[in-house]
Amino acid sequence: MTDADRDAVRAPRPKRADARRNEEALLGSAAAVFVESGVEAPIRDIAARAGVGTATIYRHFPTRADLIVAVYRHQVEALAEAGPALLADSATPHAALGRWVDLFVDFLVTKQGLAGVLQSDDPCFDPLHSYFLERLVPVCAELLDAAVRAGEIRSDVDAYAFMRGVGGLCAGAGGNARYDARRLVEVLVAGLRRSSG
């Protein structure tokens, strides 16, 4: 057997379209259940929301940790892909940035449910924070740079620091009904605008 033959044997076969759709539905359902009930929610609740049996979930994700990692990565990828799409479809780069930050806030709300698990001693979660930064900081930077080039926002905003600021505002809620993180993030994004004076 040649090296090429061995590589062909090891390479995973591409998933069928229906298998990809099932996986997407499972990840979306798992994310929603995690937000509502936490990451320890029964697998049967996720299966019921996705309209599949629990065996289907275990076939895709043999352990709860596998499912948690997949949900996290799926949401990061969706955010990464949304940035360029929003730039192409929005009226202005600032509008695209605002829409992307809104999606980022949604992600952070879900991530709050994952936070305890992600900070556990399980080594399978260790690479996720680096993955998050590697995928999303460049997307945020692209959106900020486009808005700067369009003359819409100030030029002294670092993508990493901006994302940390949004994250801090989202983490500050702590279950307080009077604390509206989304509204405060909107104020932050509006505050990026260049003054006309």
C-alpha positions as CSV (number, residue, x, y, z in Angstrom):
1,M,0.0,0.0,0.0
2,T,1.4,3.4,-1.0
3,D,1.3,6.5,1.1
4,A,-1.4,7.9,-1.1
5,D,-3.5,4.8,-0.6
6,R,-3.0,5.1,3.2
7,D,-4.1,8.8,3.1
8,A,-7.2,7.9,1.1
9,V,-8.1,5.3,3.7
10,R,-7.6,7.7,6.5
11,A,-9.4,10.7,4.9
12,P,-13.0,11.0,6.2
13,R,-15.6,10.7,3.6
14,P,-17.7,13.8,3.0
15,K,-21.0,13.7,4.8
16,R,-24.2,13.4,2.8
17,A,-26.4,16.5,2.5
18,D,-29.1,14.9,4.8
19,A,-26.4,14.0,7.4
20,R,-25.1,17.6,7.4
21,R,-28.6,18.9,7.8
22,N,-29.3,16.5,10.7
23,E,-26.0,17.7,12.3
24,E,-26.9,21.3,11.8
25,A,-30.4,20.7,13.4
26,L,-28.8,18.9,16.3
27,L,-26.3,21.7,17.0
28,G,-28.9,24.4,16.8
29,S,-31.2,22.5,19.1
30,A,-28.4,21.8,21.5
31,A,-27.4,25.4,21.6
32,A,-31.0,26.5,22.4
33,V,-31.4,23.8,25.1
34,F,-28.1,24.8,26.6
35,V,-29.3,28.4,26.9
36,E,-32.5,27.4,28.5
37,S,-31.4,24.6,30.7
38,G,-27.7,24.5,30.9
39,V,-25.2,22.1,29.4
40,E,-26.3,19.3,31.7
41,A,-29.8,19.2,30.2
42,P,-31.0,15.7,29.3
43,I,-29.9,14.6,25.8
44,R,-33.6,13.5,25.2
45,D,-34.5,17.2,25.4
46,I,-32.1,18.1,22.7
47,A,-33.3,15.1,20.6
48,A,-37.0,16.1,21.1
49,R,-36.3,19.7,20.0
50,A,-34.3,18.4,16.9
51,G,-37.0,15.9,16.1
52,V,-34.6,12.9,16.2
53,G,-34.0,10.0,18.5
54,T,-31.3,10.1,21.2
55,A,-29.4,7.4,19.3
56,T,-28.9,9.9,16.4
57,I,-27.3,12.4,18.8
58,Y,-24.9,9.7,20.2
59,R,-24.1,8.6,16.6
60,H,-22.9,12.1,15.8
61,F,-21.6,13.0,19.3
62,P,-20.6,10.0,21.4
63,T,-20.0,12.1,24.5
64,R,-21.5,15.2,26.0
65,A,-18.1,16.9,25.7
66,D,-18.1,16.1,22.0
67,L,-21.5,17.8,21.7
68,I,-20.4,20.9,23.7
69,V,-17.3,21.3,21.6
70,A,-19.3,20.9,18.4
71,V,-21.9,23.5,19.5
72,Y,-19.2,26.0,20.4
73,R,-17.3,25.5,17.1
74,H,-20.5,25.6,15.1
75,Q,-21.4,28.9,16.6
76,V,-17.9,30.3,16.1
77,E,-18.0,29.2,12.5
78,A,-21.4,30.8,11.9
79,L,-20.1,34.1,13.3
80,A,-16.9,33.9,11.2
81,E,-18.9,33.4,8.0
82,A,-21.5,36.0,8.9
83,G,-18.9,38.9,8.9
84,P,-18.1,38.9,5.2
85,A,-21.7,38.2,4.2
86,L,-23.0,41.1,6.3
87,L,-20.4,43.4,4.7
88,A,-21.6,42.4,1.3
89,D,-25.3,42.7,2.1
90,S,-25.5,45.7,4.5
91,A,-26.1,49.3,3.4
92,T,-23.0,50.5,5.2
93,P,-20.0,48.9,6.9
94,H,-21.2,50.4,10.2
95,A,-24.6,48.7,9.7
96,A,-22.8,45.4,9.0
97,L,-20.7,45.8,12.2
98,G,-23.8,46.5,14.2
99,R,-25.6,43.4,12.9
100,W,-22.5,41.2,13.4
101,V,-22.1,42.5,17.0
102,D,-25.7,41.6,17.6
103,L,-25.0,38.0,16.5
104,F,-21.8,38.1,18.7
105,V,-24.0,39.0,21.7
106,D,-26.3,36.0,20.9
107,F,-23.2,33.8,20.9
108,L,-22.0,35.2,24.2
109,V,-25.3,34.5,25.8
110,T,-25.1,30.9,24.7
111,K,-21.4,30.8,25.7
112,Q,-22.3,31.9,29.2
113,G,-24.1,28.6,29.6
114,L,-20.9,26.8,28.4
115,A,-18.5,28.9,30.5
116,G,-18.4,26.6,33.5
117,V,-17.7,23.6,31.4
118,L,-15.2,25.3,29.2
119,Q,-13.2,26.3,32.4
120,S,-13.2,22.7,33.7
121,D,-10.2,20.5,33.9
122,D,-11.2,18.5,30.8
123,P,-8.4,19.0,28.3
124,C,-10.7,18.6,25.3
125,F,-11.9,22.2,26.0
126,D,-8.4,23.8,26.2
127,P,-8.1,24.7,22.6
128,L,-11.5,26.4,22.3
129,H,-10.5,29.8,23.5
130,S,-7.6,30.1,21.1
131,Y,-9.9,28.8,18.3
132,F,-12.4,31.5,19.2
133,L,-9.8,34.3,19.0
134,E,-8.2,32.9,15.8
135,R,-11.5,32.8,14.0
136,L,-13.3,35.9,15.3
137,V,-10.7,38.6,15.9
138,P,-9.8,38.8,12.2
139,V,-13.5,39.0,11.3
140,C,-14.2,41.8,13.8
141,A,-11.0,43.6,12.5
142,E,-12.3,43.3,8.9
143,L,-15.6,44.9,9.9
144,L,-14.0,47.7,11.9
145,D,-11.5,48.4,9.1
146,A,-14.2,48.6,6.5
147,A,-16.1,51.1,8.7
148,V,-12.9,53.1,9.2
149,R,-12.2,53.2,5.5
150,A,-15.8,54.4,4.9
151,G,-15.2,57.2,7.3
152,E,-18.0,56.0,9.6
153,I,-16.1,55.2,12.8
154,R,-13.0,56.3,14.7
155,S,-9.8,54.6,13.7
156,D,-8.3,53.9,17.2
157,V,-10.4,50.8,18.0
158,D,-8.6,47.4,18.3
159,A,-10.7,44.4,17.4
160,Y,-9.5,42.3,20.4
161,A,-10.2,45.1,22.9
162,F,-13.6,45.8,21.3
163,M,-14.6,42.2,21.5
164,R,-13.4,42.1,25.2
165,G,-15.5,45.2,25.9
166,V,-18.6,43.6,24.4
167,G,-17.9,40.4,26.3
168,G,-17.6,42.4,29.5
169,L,-20.9,44.1,29.0
170,C,-22.6,40.7,28.3
171,A,-21.0,39.1,31.4
172,G,-22.1,42.0,33.6
173,A,-25.8,41.1,33.6
174,G,-25.5,38.3,36.2
175,G,-29.2,37.6,36.1
176,N,-30.2,41.2,36.9
177,A,-33.4,41.9,35.1
178,R,-32.7,45.7,35.1
179,Y,-29.4,45.2,33.3
180,D,-29.8,45.2,29.5
181,A,-26.5,44.0,28.0
182,R,-27.8,44.2,24.4
183,R,-28.8,47.9,24.9
184,L,-25.4,48.7,26.4
185,V,-23.7,47.0,23.5
186,E,-25.8,49.1,21.1
187,V,-24.6,52.2,22.9
188,L,-21.0,51.0,22.6
189,V,-21.3,50.4,18.8
190,A,-23.0,53.8,18.4
191,G,-20.2,55.4,20.3
192,L,-17.7,54.3,17.6
193,R,-19.2,56.8,15.2
194,R,-16.9,59.6,14.2
195,S,-18.0,63.0,15.5
196,S,-19.1,65.4,12.9
197,G,-17.5,68.3,14.7
